[in-house]
């Protein structure tokens, strides 16, 4: 991933909250702000995306390796009590899966509105 340094002017309340998080998590202010921006970039409102990205989201499927890991962890969960690291990973994968499905559903709504999925309009 390439990195570009920029200068931003931010409201005091944003800086204050970021400083609080930085102190609590032993991170730099810059790292906290960068993480926030990266997180937001992954959650840009679907309505603002171009048609090509909307169409791609309509076809979303979880990465095959993640699917296999999720399936295995769910199987283990049914068979026994998961170890802490397994439970944490299961929670992460479920969150990724839920987020993907929610974004896919929203993308289908937007695609239908834009006329990108005429097969669903009947």
Secondary structure, DSSP 8 states (H G I E B T S, - for coil): -----------HHHHHHHHHHHHHHT--HHHHHHHHHHHHHHT--GGGS-HHHHHHHHT----HHHHHHHHHHHHHHHHS---HHHHHHHHHHHHHHHHHHHHHHHHHHHHHHHTS-GGG--
